[in-house]
Amino acid sequence: MRKIFPYLFTAIIASSLVVSCSESKERVHSERTGTDSDVKTDSMSVQDKEPAEEPKTTQEPVIKAEPVSADFSKVLTYKNITFTVNAYGKGSLQQVSIEPGGLSATNREEKLETEPVVNAETGDLNADGFPELLIYTQSAGSGSYGKVIAFSVNNGKSMSRVTFPEIADNATLKKGYGGHDKFTVVNNALTQEFPLYNEGDVNGKPSEMKRVITYKLKNGETSRIFEVDQVKDIAGK
């Protein structure tokens, strides 16, 4: 019995060591397996996430301004020279643009403010081979007083303003004057006519007479000017 006991003790110790080693291996394997599982789980969770949406940008609408139509528009041609006249506005004053074309030095646009435009004409009023531009205006109201805005072409290179005399500045011509002017070019000469009023006549009810004035275009000290050439008082309204 004493001989068997040492062997039995040795067997028990060896068996315990084997069991201990097996448990250690299982623990290590379990830890490794758990780590790999966690990594795979994290990887899957990252893949399963939806991609972040890009911020949406709103584009502002483009508003195009509609072109403003002219209340008066006319294109005049004399040989190879043109004049485009546009007037804007329905009140007592209009914004007027005059754009020449075909001039050799400058075709600069002219802009001005004036009474409403009623017509425009062109013609060679000084017989130099180049045209003049005549724009006729009429004031708002019952008087309908007329004026002339004129430009003259300088040897085909440019154009400059022409002075037109006021009826009110001429004591003889303004007698009986009450507005309602009409302008036109006849035989390359500018003419103005208007009904004559006697003292006491109501506006809009003139006499049976009218005055016709013919103007000539001449060179002044600083610019070309219109001068009175003929005056006739004739029957008719």
Residue frames as a rotation matrix with the C-alpha (Angstrom) as fourth column:
MET 1
0.566 0.824 0.000 0.00
0.824 -0.566 0.000 0.00
0.000 0.000 -1.000 0.00
ARG 2
0.445 -0.489 -0.750 2.79
0.128 -0.795 0.594 2.36
-0.886 -0.360 -0.291 0.80
LYS 3
-0.639 -0.703 0.312 4.35
0.388 0.055 0.920 1.61
-0.664 0.709 0.237 -2.59
ILE 4
-0.184 0.645 0.741 1.10
0.973 0.012 0.231 2.39
0.140 0.764 -0.630 -4.47
PHE 5
0.542 0.512 -0.666 0.47
0.682 -0.731 -0.007 5.73
-0.491 -0.451 -0.746 -2.74
PRO 6
-0.281 -0.668 -0.689 3.37
0.042 -0.726 0.686 7.63
-0.959 0.163 0.232 -4.32
TYR 7
-0.899 -0.046 0.435 2.27
0.423 0.159 0.892 6.55
-0.110 0.986 -0.124 -7.80
LEU 8
0.030 0.995 0.097 -1.34
0.995 -0.039 0.090 7.48
0.093 0.093 -0.991 -7.07
PHE 9
0.346 0.035 -0.938 -0.31
0.447 -0.885 0.132 10.93
-0.825 -0.465 -0.321 -5.87
THR 10
-0.687 -0.678 -0.260 1.76
0.041 -0.394 0.918 11.48
-0.725 0.620 0.299 -8.99
ALA 11
-0.671 0.495 0.552 -1.18
0.730 0.312 0.608 10.49
0.128 0.811 -0.571 -11.24
ILE 12
0.361 0.852 -0.379 -3.52
0.896 -0.429 -0.113 12.92
-0.259 -0.299 -0.918 -9.50
ILE 13
0.036 -0.450 -0.892 -1.07
0.129 -0.883 0.451 15.79
-0.991 -0.131 0.027 -9.91
ALA 14
-0.897 -0.413 0.161 -0.58
0.178 -0.002 0.984 15.02
-0.406 0.911 0.075 -13.61
SER 15
-0.297 0.871 0.390 -4.30
0.945 0.210 0.251 14.82
0.136 0.443 -0.886 -14.23
SER 16
0.446 0.451 -0.773 -4.81
0.633 -0.770 -0.084 18.22
-0.633 -0.452 -0.628 -12.59
LEU 17
-0.399 -0.693 -0.600 -2.14
-0.024 -0.647 0.762 19.81
-0.917 0.318 0.242 -14.78
VAL 18
-0.857 0.107 0.504 -3.78
0.512 0.288 0.810 18.42
-0.058 0.952 -0.301 -17.95
VAL 19
0.147 0.989 -0.013 -7.18
0.989 -0.148 -0.003 19.79
-0.005 -0.012 -1.000 -16.96
SER 20
0.292 -0.106 -0.951 -5.68
0.354 -0.911 0.210 23.17
-0.889 -0.398 -0.228 -16.12
CYS 21
-0.752 -0.638 -0.167 -3.90
0.054 -0.313 0.948 23.37
-0.657 0.704 0.270 -19.49
SER 22
-0.574 0.610 0.546 -7.10
0.806 0.305 0.508 22.49
0.143 0.731 -0.667 -21.37
GLU 23
0.439 0.777 -0.450 -9.06
0.839 -0.534 -0.104 25.24
-0.321 -0.332 -0.887 -19.59
SER 24
-0.075 -0.560 -0.825 -6.34
0.114 -0.827 0.551 27.79
-0.991 -0.053 0.126 -20.39
LYS 25
-0.914 -0.282 0.291 -6.40
0.289 0.050 0.956 26.89
-0.284 0.958 0.036 -24.09
GLU 26
-0.158 0.939 0.306 -10.19
0.972 0.093 0.217 27.15
0.175 0.332 -0.927 -24.23
ARG 27
0.428 0.304 -0.851 -10.06
0.590 -0.807 0.008 30.58
-0.685 -0.506 -0.525 -22.51
VAL 28
-0.501 -0.698 -0.512 -7.47
-0.013 -0.585 0.811 31.90
-0.866 0.413 0.284 -24.96
HIS 29
-0.844 0.220 0.489 -9.45
0.535 0.287 0.795 30.56
0.034 0.932 -0.360 -27.93
SER 30
0.169 0.975 -0.141 -12.63
0.983 -0.177 -0.047 32.07
-0.071 -0.130 -0.989 -26.56
GLU 31
0.199 -0.155 -0.968 -10.99
0.283 -0.936 0.208 35.49
-0.938 -0.315 -0.142 -26.14
ARG 32
-0.828 -0.546 -0.130 -9.59
0.010 -0.245 0.969 35.39
-0.561 0.801 0.209 -29.66
THR 33
-0.591 0.681 0.433 -12.92
0.785 0.360 0.505 34.36
0.188 0.638 -0.747 -31.13
GLY 34
0.341 0.745 -0.573 -14.74
0.847 -0.508 -0.156 37.08
-0.407 -0.433 -0.804 -29.23
THR 35
-0.190 -0.508 -0.840 -12.34
0.046 -0.859 0.510 39.77
-0.981 0.058 0.187 -30.49
ASP 36
-0.965 -0.169 0.201 -12.71
0.190 0.084 0.978 38.69
-0.182 0.982 -0.049 -34.10
SER 37
-0.226 0.963 0.145 -16.48
0.967 0.204 0.154 38.67
0.119 0.175 -0.977 -33.70
ASP 38
0.293 0.304 -0.906 -16.44
0.548 -0.830 -0.101 42.18
-0.783 -0.467 -0.410 -32.31
VAL 39
-0.616 -0.606 -0.504 -14.30
-0.086 -0.584 0.807 43.42
-0.783 0.540 0.308 -35.18
LYS 40
-0.856 0.337 0.393 -16.60
0.500 0.346 0.794 41.81
0.131 0.876 -0.465 -37.73
THR 41
0.090 0.953 -0.288 -19.63
0.984 -0.130 -0.124 43.25
-0.156 -0.272 -0.950 -36.00
ASP 42
0.071 -0.143 -0.987 -18.12
0.201 -0.967 0.155 46.74
-0.977 -0.210 -0.040 -36.00
SER 43
-0.887 -0.452 -0.092 -17.17
-0.019 -0.165 0.986 46.37
-0.461 0.877 0.138 -39.65
MET 44
-0.559 0.751 0.351 -20.68
0.797 0.372 0.475 45.33
0.227 0.545 -0.807 -40.58
SER 45
0.263 0.692 -0.672 -22.19
0.814 -0.533 -0.230 48.16
-0.518 -0.487 -0.704 -38.59
VAL 46
-0.352 -0.463 -0.814 -20.01
-0.062 -0.856 0.513 50.67
-0.934 0.231 0.272 -40.49
GLN 47
-0.988 -0.035 0.151 -21.04
0.142 0.180 0.973 49.18
-0.062 0.983 -0.173 -43.84
ASP 48
-0.315 0.949 0.027 -24.69
0.945 0.311 0.102 49.11
0.089 0.058 -0.994 -42.87
LYS 49
-0.195 0.233 -0.953 -24.72
0.412 -0.862 -0.295 52.86
-0.890 -0.450 0.072 -42.13
GLU 50
0.625 0.491 0.607 -26.45
0.763 -0.219 -0.608 54.97
-0.166 0.843 -0.512 -44.81
PRO 51
-0.441 -0.824 0.355 -24.20
0.872 -0.487 -0.049 57.50
0.214 0.288 0.934 -46.62
ALA 52
-0.295 0.280 -0.914 -24.61
0.503 -0.768 -0.398 61.08
-0.813 -0.576 0.085 -45.38
GLU 53
0.503 0.571 0.649 -26.74
0.858 -0.235 -0.457 63.23
-0.108 0.786 -0.608 -47.67
GLU 54
-0.641 -0.723 0.256 -25.00
0.758 -0.648 0.067 66.11
0.117 0.238 0.964 -49.37
PRO 55
-0.360 0.519 -0.775 -26.40
0.333 -0.705 -0.626 69.53
-0.872 -0.483 0.081 -48.43
LYS 56
0.085 0.501 0.861 -28.89
0.993 0.025 -0.112 70.74
-0.078 0.865 -0.495 -51.02
THR 57
-0.765 -0.355 -0.537 -28.26
0.302 -0.935 0.186 74.12
-0.568 -0.020 0.823 -52.55
THR 58
0.337 0.928 0.157 -31.14
0.719 -0.146 -0.679 76.23
-0.608 0.341 -0.717 -53.80
GLN 59
-0.679 -0.566 0.467 -30.52
0.729 -0.448 0.518 78.20
-0.084 0.692 0.717 -56.97
GLU 60
-0.347 0.526 -0.777 -31.97
0.087 -0.807 -0.585 81.68
-0.934 -0.271 0.234 -57.05
PRO 61
0.366 0.538 0.759 -34.33
0.816 0.207 -0.540 82.23
-0.448 0.817 -0.363 -60.01
VAL 62
-0.775 -0.632 -0.019 -32.97
0.507 -0.639 0.579 84.46
-0.378 0.439 0.815 -62.75
ILE 63
0.331 0.905 -0.266 -35.32
0.579 -0.418 -0.700 87.35
-0.745 0.077 -0.663 -63.41
LYS 64
-0.612 -0.505 0.609 -35.00
0.785 -0.296 0.544 88.89
-0.094 0.811 0.578 -66.86
ALA 65
-0.373 0.448 -0.813 -36.13
0.048 -0.865 -0.499 92.46
-0.927 -0.225 0.302 -67.26
GLU 66
0.254 0.559 0.789 -38.61
0.874 0.217 -0.434 92.92
-0.414 0.800 -0.434 -70.05
PRO 67
-0.765 -0.561 0.316 -37.56
0.644 -0.672 0.365 95.51
0.008 0.483 0.875 -72.62
VAL 68
-0.178 0.690 -0.702 -39.45
0.319 -0.634 -0.704 98.76
-0.931 -0.350 -0.107 -72.30
SER 69
-0.066 0.239 0.969 -41.33
0.998 0.036 0.059 99.65
-0.021 0.970 -0.241 -75.46
ALA 70
-0.927 -0.328 -0.184 -41.00
0.314 -0.944 0.102 103.19
-0.207 0.036 0.978 -76.74
ASP 71
0.014 0.956 -0.294 -44.03
0.445 -0.269 -0.854 105.46
-0.895 -0.119 -0.429 -76.84
PHE 72
0.851 0.123 -0.511 -42.62
-0.404 -0.467 -0.786 106.98
-0.335 0.876 -0.348 -80.02
SER 73
-0.013 -0.873 0.487 -40.16
0.122 0.482 0.868 105.23
-0.992 0.070 0.100 -82.33
LYS 74
0.954 0.280 -0.110 -38.97
-0.061 -0.177 -0.982 106.08
-0.295 0.943 -0.152 -85.82
VAL 75
-0.024 -0.960 0.280 -35.97
0.504 0.230 0.832 105.23
-0.863 0.162 0.479 -88.02
LEU 76
0.865 0.257 -0.430 -35.05
-0.161 -0.671 -0.724 107.82
-0.475 0.696 -0.539 -90.65
THR 77
0.104 -0.832 0.546 -32.60
0.707 0.448 0.547 107.32
-0.699 0.329 0.635 -93.50
TYR 78
0.865 0.009 -0.502 -30.85
-0.322 -0.758 -0.568 109.81
-0.386 0.652 -0.652 -95.76
LYS 79
0.323 -0.725 -0.609 -28.44
-0.738 0.210 -0.642 108.17
0.592 0.657 -0.467 -98.23
ASN 80
0.002 -0.381 -0.925 -26.18
0.233 0.899 -0.370 106.01
0.972 -0.215 0.091 -96.00
ILE 81
-0.915 -0.285 0.286 -26.90
-0.167 -0.379 -0.910 107.88
0.368 -0.880 0.299 -92.76
THR 82
-0.066 0.908 -0.413 -29.63
0.465 0.394 0.793 106.78
0.883 -0.140 -0.448 -90.34
PHE 83
-0.720 -0.019 0.694 -31.26
-0.561 -0.573 -0.598 108.25
0.409 -0.820 0.401 -87.26
THR 84
-0.297 0.629 -0.718 -33.11
0.554 0.726 0.407 106.10
0.777 -0.277 -0.565 -84.72
VAL 85
-0.649 0.181 0.739 -35.40
-0.523 -0.812 -0.260 108.17
0.553 -0.555 0.621 -82.51
ASN 86
-0.221 0.580 -0.784 -37.08
0.624 0.702 0.343 106.66
0.749 -0.413 -0.517 -79.43
ALA 87
-0.527 0.143 0.838 -39.13
-0.564 -0.797 -0.219 108.48
0.637 -0.587 0.500 -76.80
TYR 88
-0.463 0.292 -0.837 -40.27
0.583 0.811 -0.039 106.96
0.668 -0.506 -0.546 -73.49
GLY 89
-0.868 0.198 -0.455 -42.95
0.350 -0.406 -0.844 108.20
-0.351 -0.892 0.283 -71.10
LYS 90
-0.287 0.866 0.409 -46.61
0.845 0.028 0.535 109.12
0.452 0.499 -0.740 -71.19
GLY 91
0.201 0.351 -0.915 -46.55
0.827 -0.562 -0.033 112.21
-0.526 -0.749 -0.403 -68.97
SER 92
0.933 0.179 -0.313 -45.73
0.051 -0.925 -0.375 115.83
-0.357 0.334 -0.872 -69.70
LEU 93
0.236 -0.916 -0.323 -42.06
-0.931 -0.308 0.195 114.97
-0.279 0.255 -0.926 -70.28
GLN 94
1.000 0.026 -0.011 -40.36
-0.029 0.936 -0.351 112.16
0.001 0.351 0.936 -72.17
GLN 95
0.160 -0.978 0.136 -36.89
-0.272 0.088 0.958 110.65
-0.949 -0.190 -0.252 -72.19
VAL 96
0.945 0.191 -0.265 -35.64
-0.279 0.050 -0.959 110.81
-0.170 0.980 0.101 -75.77
SER 97
0.047 -0.943 0.331 -32.70
0.072 0.333 0.940 108.96
-0.996 -0.021 0.083 -77.32
ILE 98
0.857 0.086 -0.509 -31.26
-0.478 -0.239 -0.845 109.76
-0.195 0.967 -0.164 -80.76
GLU 99
0.192 -0.794 0.576 -28.85
0.067 0.596 0.800 107.20
-0.979 -0.115 0.168 -82.17
PRO 100
0.485 -0.069 -0.872 -27.13
-0.821 -0.379 -0.427 108.08
-0.301 0.923 -0.241 -85.46
GLY 101
0.369 -0.417 0.831 -25.59
0.268 0.904 0.335 105.53
-0.890 0.099 0.445 -87.80
GLY 102
0.612 -0.181 0.770 -23.22
0.791 0.127 -0.598 105.75
0.011 0.975 0.221 -90.77
LEU 103
0.934 -0.347 0.090 -21.17
-0.348 -0.938 -0.006 108.72
0.086 -0.026 -0.996 -89.51
SER 104
0.543 -0.775 -0.323 -17.44
0.140 0.463 -0.875 108.33
0.828 0.430 0.360 -90.08
ALA 105
-0.417 -0.772 0.479 -16.09
-0.339 -0.357 -0.870 109.87
0.843 -0.525 -0.113 -86.85
THR 106
-0.983 0.112 0.143 -18.63
-0.106 0.283 -0.953 109.23
-0.147 -0.953 -0.266 -84.10
ASN 107
-0.345 0.923 -0.170 -22.10
-0.003 0.180 0.984 107.73
0.939 0.340 -0.060 -83.80
ARG 108
-0.980 -0.111 -0.168 -22.54
0.169 0.004 -0.986 108.76
0.110 -0.994 0.015 -80.20
GLU 109
-0.151 0.983 -0.107 -26.08
0.838 0.185 0.513 108.44
0.524 -0.013 -0.852 -78.84
GLU 110
-0.819 0.007 0.574 -27.75
-0.198 -0.942 -0.271 111.65
0.539 -0.336 0.772 -77.70
LYS 111
-0.290 0.738 -0.610 -30.16
0.880 0.456 0.132 111.63
0.375 -0.498 -0.781 -74.75
LEU 112
-0.927 0.044 0.372 -32.43
-0.136 -0.965 -0.225 114.42
0.349 -0.259 0.900 -73.56
GLU 113
-0.503 0.813 -0.293 -35.66
0.765 0.261 -0.588 115.19
-0.402 -0.520 -0.754 -71.74
THR 114
-0.979 0.190 -0.079 -38.38
-0.204 -0.837 0.508 117.10
0.031 0.513 0.858 -73.53
GLU 115
-0.168 0.985 0.042 -42.11
-0.775 -0.105 -0.623 117.47
-0.609 -0.137 0.781 -74.16
PRO 116
0.186 0.296 0.937 -43.84
0.133 0.937 -0.322 114.52
-0.974 0.184 0.135 -75.86
VAL 117
-0.797 -0.530 -0.290 -42.57
-0.271 -0.116 0.956 113.75
-0.540 0.840 -0.051 -79.37
VAL 118
0.285 0.958 0.029 -45.21
-0.284 0.114 -0.952 113.79
-0.916 0.263 0.304 -82.11
ASN 119
0.974 0.005 0.227 -43.08
0.208 0.384 -0.900 113.30
-0.092 0.923 0.373 -85.24
ALA 120
0.124 -0.970 -0.210 -39.58
-0.077 -0.220 0.972 113.34
-0.989 -0.105 -0.102 -86.74
GLU 121
0.975 0.149 0.162 -38.24
0.157 0.050 -0.986 114.08
-0.155 0.988 0.026 -90.23
THR 122
0.005 -0.996 -0.087 -34.96
0.392 -0.078 0.917 114.36
-0.920 -0.038 0.390 -92.08
GLY 123
0.834 0.179 0.522 -33.75
0.552 -0.262 -0.792 116.33
-0.005 0.948 -0.317 -95.09
ASP 124
-0.298 -0.952 0.068 -30.84
0.953 -0.293 0.072 118.36
-0.049 0.086 0.995 -96.43
LEU 125
0.642 0.722 -0.257 -31.93
0.734 -0.676 -0.066 121.81
-0.222 -0.147 -0.964 -95.28
ASN 126
0.492 -0.512 -0.704 -28.69
-0.243 -0.858 0.453 123.67
-0.836 -0.052 -0.546 -96.10
ALA 127
0.985 0.026 -0.173 -27.87
-0.174 0.219 -0.960 121.88
0.013 0.975 0.220 -99.37
ASP 128
0.156 -0.984 0.090 -24.47
-0.970 -0.135 0.202 120.63
-0.187 -0.118 -0.975 -98.22
GLY 129
-0.109 -0.156 -0.982 -25.15
-0.609 0.791 -0.058 117.01
0.785 0.592 -0.181 -99.18
PHE 130
-0.843 -0.186 -0.504 -25.70
0.263 0.676 -0.689 115.84
0.469 -0.713 -0.521 -95.58
PRO 131
-0.036 0.999 -0.021 -28.92
0.487 0.036 0.873 115.55
0.873 0.021 -0.488 -93.62
GLU 132
-0.719 0.035 0.694 -30.53
-0.586 -0.566 -0.580 117.34
0.373 -0.824 0.427 -90.72
LEU 133
-0.580 0.568 -0.584 -32.71
0.656 0.751 0.079 115.59
0.484 -0.337 -0.808 -88.16
LEU 134
-0.646 0.475 0.597 -35.87
-0.542 -0.837 0.079 117.38
0.537 -0.272 0.798 -87.01
ILE 135
-0.664 0.451 -0.596 -37.87
0.676 0.703 -0.222 116.17
0.319 -0.550 -0.772 -83.98
TYR 136
-0.426 0.615 0.663 -41.21
-0.293 -0.787 0.543 117.84
0.856 0.037 0.515 -83.32
THR 137
-0.808 0.163 -0.567 -42.63
0.575 0.428 -0.697 118.03
0.129 -0.889 -0.439 -79.81
GLN 138
-0.188 0.817 0.545 -45.93
-0.081 -0.566 0.820 119.23
0.979 0.110 0.173 -78.40
SER 139
-0.886 -0.176 0.428 -46.63
-0.405 -0.155 -0.901 120.23
0.225 -0.972 0.066 -74.81
ALA 140
-0.611 0.707 -0.357 -49.32
0.749 0.662 0.031 118.48
0.258 -0.248 -0.934 -72.81
GLY 141
-0.484 0.517 -0.706 -52.50
0.350 -0.625 -0.698 120.40
-0.802 -0.585 0.122 -72.11
SER 142
0.492 0.846 0.204 -54.98
0.573 -0.138 -0.808 122.39
-0.655 0.515 -0.553 -74.15
GLY 143
0.487 -0.332 -0.808 -52.38
-0.478 -0.875 0.071 124.75
-0.731 0.351 -0.585 -75.64
SER 144
0.699 -0.271 0.662 -50.33
0.552 0.793 -0.258 122.08
-0.455 0.546 0.704 -77.40
TYR 145
0.728 -0.504 -0.466 -47.36
-0.574 -0.819 -0.012 124.38
-0.375 0.276 -0.885 -77.86
GLY 146
0.927 -0.332 0.172 -44.86
0.372 0.775 -0.511 123.01
0.036 0.538 0.842 -80.36
LYS 147
0.463 -0.863 -0.200 -41.08
-0.607 -0.474 0.638 123.02
-0.645 -0.174 -0.744 -80.46
VAL 148
0.880 -0.286 -0.379 -38.33
-0.192 0.515 -0.835 121.70
0.434 0.808 0.398 -82.74
ILE 149
0.474 -0.815 0.333 -35.28
-0.288 0.214 0.933 119.72
-0.832 -0.539 -0.133 -81.64
ALA 150
0.971 -0.094 -0.219 -32.81
-0.209 0.107 -0.972 119.68
0.115 0.990 0.085 -84.52
PHE 151
0.283 -0.929 0.240 -29.41
0.057 0.266 0.962 118.15
-0.957 -0.259 0.128 -85.29
SER 152
0.837 -0.104 -0.537 -27.18
-0.544 -0.268 -0.795 118.76
-0.061 0.958 -0.281 -88.32
VAL 153
0.741 -0.599 0.305 -24.57
0.569 0.800 0.191 116.37
-0.358 0.032 0.933 -89.73
ASN 154
0.587 -0.638 -0.498 -21.08
-0.505 -0.770 0.390 117.84
-0.632 0.023 -0.774 -90.04
ASN 155
0.035 -0.605 -0.795 -19.53
-0.997 0.030 -0.066 116.71
0.064 0.795 -0.603 -93.33
GLY 156
0.499 0.288 -0.818 -20.64
-0.410 0.909 0.070 113.13
0.763 0.301 0.572 -92.73
LYS 157
-0.475 -0.828 -0.298 -18.45
-0.065 0.371 -0.926 112.78
0.877 -0.421 -0.230 -89.60
SER 158
-0.827 0.214 -0.519 -20.61
0.553 0.147 -0.820 113.74
-0.099 -0.966 -0.240 -86.63
MET 159
0.004 0.847 0.531 -23.77
0.593 -0.430 0.681 115.62
0.805 0.312 -0.504 -85.73
SER 160
-0.901 -0.291 -0.320 -24.40
0.432 -0.553 -0.712 118.68
0.030 -0.780 0.624 -83.58
ARG 161
-0.111 0.924 -0.366 -27.39
0.845 -0.107 -0.525 120.51
-0.524 -0.367 -0.769 -82.15
VAL 162
-0.625 0.057 0.779 -29.14
0.532 -0.698 0.478 123.25
0.571 0.714 0.406 -84.14
THR 163
-0.830 0.307 -0.465 -30.75
0.239 -0.558 -0.795 126.27
-0.503 -0.771 0.390 -82.44
PHE 164
-0.393 0.791 0.469 -34.44
0.746 -0.025 0.665 126.85
0.538 0.611 -0.580 -83.11
PRO 165
-0.905 -0.018 0.425 -35.94
-0.148 -0.923 -0.354 130.27
0.399 -0.383 0.833 -82.19
GLU 166
-0.604 0.728 -0.325 -38.85
0.712 0.309 -0.631 130.59
-0.359 -0.612 -0.705 -79.77
ILE 167
-0.100 0.684 0.723 -42.03
0.727 -0.446 0.523 132.31
0.680 0.578 -0.452 -81.01
ALA 168
0.701 0.450 -0.554 -42.34
0.713 -0.427 0.556 134.03
0.014 -0.784 -0.620 -77.64
ASP 169
-0.087 -0.835 -0.544 -39.04
0.650 -0.462 0.604 135.84
-0.755 -0.301 0.583 -78.25
ASN 170
-0.879 -0.159 0.449 -40.34
0.466 -0.478 0.744 137.53
0.096 0.864 0.495 -81.43
ALA 171
-0.651 0.631 -0.423 -42.86
-0.041 -0.586 -0.809 140.32
-0.758 -0.509 0.407 -80.77
THR 172
-0.438 0.482 -0.759 -44.24
-0.893 -0.332 0.304 140.21
-0.106 0.811 0.576 -84.31
LEU 173
-0.611 0.129 -0.781 -44.64
-0.318 0.864 0.391 136.46
0.725 0.487 -0.487 -84.60
LYS 174
-0.905 0.219 -0.365 -46.17
0.422 0.573 -0.702 135.88
0.056 -0.790 -0.611 -81.18
LYS 175
-0.678 0.713 -0.181 -49.11
-0.618 -0.686 -0.384 138.21
-0.398 -0.148 0.906 -81.85
GLY 176
0.242 0.875 -0.419 -52.20
-0.961 0.275 0.018 136.01
0.131 0.398 0.908 -82.18
TYR 177
-0.439 -0.493 -0.752 -50.19
-0.410 0.854 -0.320 132.90
0.800 0.168 -0.577 -81.22
GLY 178
0.205 0.556 0.806 -51.98
-0.979 0.126 0.162 130.32
-0.012 -0.822 0.570 -79.06
GLY 179
-0.394 -0.440 0.807 -50.18
-0.484 0.846 0.225 127.07
-0.781 -0.301 -0.546 -79.76
HIS 180
0.561 0.607 0.562 -51.46
0.036 0.661 -0.750 124.11
-0.827 0.441 0.349 -81.81
ASP 181
0.025 -0.685 -0.728 -48.32
-0.841 -0.408 0.354 124.20
-0.540 0.604 -0.587 -83.98
LYS 182
0.851 0.086 0.518 -47.69
0.191 0.867 -0.459 121.98
-0.489 0.490 0.722 -86.98
PHE 183
0.079 -0.904 -0.421 -44.20
-0.672 -0.360 0.647 121.45
-0.736 0.232 -0.636 -88.41
THR 184
0.745 0.065 0.663 -43.11
0.361 0.797 -0.484 119.91
-0.560 0.600 0.571 -91.68
VAL 185
-0.398 -0.884 -0.246 -40.30
0.021 -0.277 0.961 119.95
-0.917 0.377 0.129 -94.25
VAL 186
0.733 0.614 0.291 -41.36
0.374 -0.006 -0.928 121.33
-0.568 0.789 -0.234 -97.65
ASN 187
0.838 -0.456 0.300 -38.83
0.212 -0.235 -0.949 121.60
0.503 0.859 -0.100 -100.48
ASN 188
0.016 -0.893 -0.449 -35.95
0.837 0.258 -0.482 121.14
0.546 -0.369 0.752 -98.00
ALA 189
-0.639 -0.137 0.757 -37.18
-0.229 -0.906 -0.357 124.03
0.735 -0.401 0.547 -95.88
LEU 190
-0.732 0.371 -0.572 -38.72
0.681 0.431 -0.592 123.85
0.027 -0.823 -0.568 -92.39
THR 191
-0.490 0.649 0.581 -42.21
-0.168 -0.725 0.668 125.32
0.855 0.230 0.465 -92.12
GLN 192
-0.852 0.303 -0.427 -44.31
0.495 0.203 -0.845 126.07
-0.169 -0.931 -0.323 -89.05
GLU 193
-0.541 0.734 0.411 -47.99
-0.129 -0.555 0.822 126.92
0.831 0.392 0.395 -89.07
PHE 194
-0.777 0.361 -0.516 -50.52
0.616 0.265 -0.742 127.65
-0.131 -0.894 -0.428 -86.33
PRO 195
0.136 0.905 0.402 -54.02
0.855 -0.313 0.415 129.16
0.501 0.287 -0.816 -86.05
LEU 196
-0.806 -0.379 0.454 -54.32
0.177 -0.887 -0.426 132.83
0.564 -0.263 0.783 -85.11
TYR 197
-0.091 0.743 -0.663 -56.36
0.995 0.099 -0.026 134.03
0.046 -0.662 -0.748 -82.15
ASN 198
-0.117 0.154 0.981 -57.99
0.128 -0.977 0.168 137.40
0.985 0.145 0.094 -81.87
GLU 199
-0.917 -0.220 0.333 -58.21
-0.261 -0.299 -0.918 139.10
0.301 -0.929 0.217 -78.54
GLY 200
-0.283 0.836 0.469 -60.97
-0.902 -0.066 -0.426 137.45
-0.325 -0.544 0.773 -76.53
ASP 201
0.203 0.320 -0.925 -61.02
-0.685 0.722 0.099 134.20
0.700 0.614 0.366 -78.50
VAL 202
0.652 0.094 0.752 -61.39
-0.657 0.565 0.499 131.04
-0.379 -0.819 0.430 -76.39
ASN 203
-0.466 -0.882 0.075 -58.60
-0.765 0.444 0.465 128.48
-0.444 0.159 -0.882 -76.51
GLY 204
-0.664 0.190 0.723 -59.44
0.337 0.940 0.062 125.89
-0.667 0.285 -0.688 -79.12
LYS 205
0.420 0.819 0.390 -61.67
0.815 -0.152 -0.559 128.31
-0.398 0.553 -0.732 -81.03
PRO 206
-0.530 -0.745 -0.405 -59.30
0.445 -0.651 0.615 130.46
-0.722 0.145 0.677 -83.11
SER 207
0.063 0.470 -0.880 -60.10
-0.566 -0.710 -0.419 132.83
-0.822 0.525 0.222 -85.94
GLU 208
0.883 0.314 0.348 -60.35
0.116 0.573 -0.811 131.82
-0.454 0.757 0.470 -89.59
MET 209
0.694 -0.699 -0.174 -56.70
-0.578 -0.396 -0.713 132.78
0.430 0.595 -0.679 -90.16
LYS 210
0.847 -0.532 0.007 -53.42
0.415 0.668 0.617 130.95
-0.333 -0.520 0.787 -89.72
ARG 211
0.606 -0.732 -0.312 -49.75
-0.745 -0.659 0.100 131.94
-0.279 0.172 -0.945 -89.86
VAL 212
0.903 -0.394 0.172 -47.16
0.430 0.840 -0.330 130.07
-0.015 0.372 0.928 -91.93
ILE 213
0.620 -0.774 -0.127 -43.48
-0.649 -0.597 0.472 130.62
-0.441 -0.211 -0.872 -91.19
THR 214
0.894 -0.436 -0.103 -40.64
0.250 0.676 -0.694 129.34
0.372 0.594 0.713 -93.35
TYR 215
0.724 -0.689 0.033 -37.15
-0.308 -0.279 0.910 128.91
-0.617 -0.669 -0.414 -91.83
LYS 216
0.695 -0.635 -0.338 -33.70
-0.268 0.208 -0.941 128.72
0.668 0.744 -0.026 -93.40
LEU 217
0.840 -0.496 -0.220 -30.76
0.481 0.492 0.726 126.86
-0.252 -0.715 0.652 -91.88
LYS 218
0.693 -0.636 0.340 -27.64
-0.218 -0.635 -0.742 129.03
0.687 0.440 -0.578 -91.56
ASN 219
0.034 -0.787 -0.617 -24.25
0.770 0.414 -0.486 128.88
0.637 -0.458 0.620 -89.89
GLY 220
0.945 0.268 0.186 -24.12
0.073 -0.731 0.679 130.78
0.318 -0.628 -0.710 -86.61
GLU 221
0.354 -0.854 0.381 -21.13
-0.843 -0.468 -0.265 131.85
0.405 -0.228 -0.886 -84.54
THR 222
-0.447 -0.527 0.722 -20.98
-0.828 0.550 -0.111 128.63
-0.338 -0.648 -0.682 -82.53
SER 223
-0.614 0.310 0.726 -23.52
0.305 0.941 -0.145 126.37
-0.728 0.132 -0.672 -84.25
ARG 224
-0.853 0.424 0.306 -26.04
0.267 -0.150 0.952 126.22
0.449 0.893 0.014 -87.06
ILE 225
-0.704 0.642 -0.303 -29.30
0.069 -0.363 -0.929 128.07
-0.707 -0.675 0.211 -86.45
PHE 226
-0.234 0.733 0.639 -32.74
0.969 0.126 0.211 128.41
0.074 0.669 -0.740 -87.97
GLU 227
-0.843 0.008 -0.539 -33.67
0.077 -0.988 -0.135 131.91
-0.533 -0.155 0.832 -89.07
VAL 228
0.188 0.982 0.036 -37.06
0.349 -0.033 -0.937 133.18
-0.918 0.188 -0.349 -90.18
ASP 229
-0.812 -0.450 0.371 -37.17
0.467 -0.122 0.876 133.46
-0.349 0.885 0.309 -93.96
GLN 230
-0.721 0.647 0.249 -40.85
-0.125 -0.475 0.871 134.18
0.682 0.597 0.423 -94.77
VAL 231
-0.811 0.573 -0.116 -44.05
0.237 0.141 -0.961 134.88
-0.535 -0.807 -0.250 -92.82
LYS 232
-0.776 0.630 0.014 -47.56
-0.185 -0.249 0.951 134.64
0.602 0.736 0.310 -94.29
ASP 233
-0.690 0.696 0.200 -50.94
-0.176 0.107 -0.979 135.06
-0.702 -0.710 0.049 -92.68
ILE 234
-0.843 0.374 -0.387 -53.49
-0.357 0.151 0.922 133.21
0.403 0.915 0.006 -94.78
ALA 235
0.063 0.953 0.296 -57.08
-0.991 0.025 0.133 132.07
0.119 -0.302 0.946 -94.51
GLY 236
0.255 0.101 -0.962 -57.65
-0.203 0.978 0.049 128.68
0.945 0.183 0.270 -93.06
LYS 237
0.682 0.014 0.731 -57.32
-0.731 0.021 0.682 126.80
-0.005 -1.000 0.025 -89.78
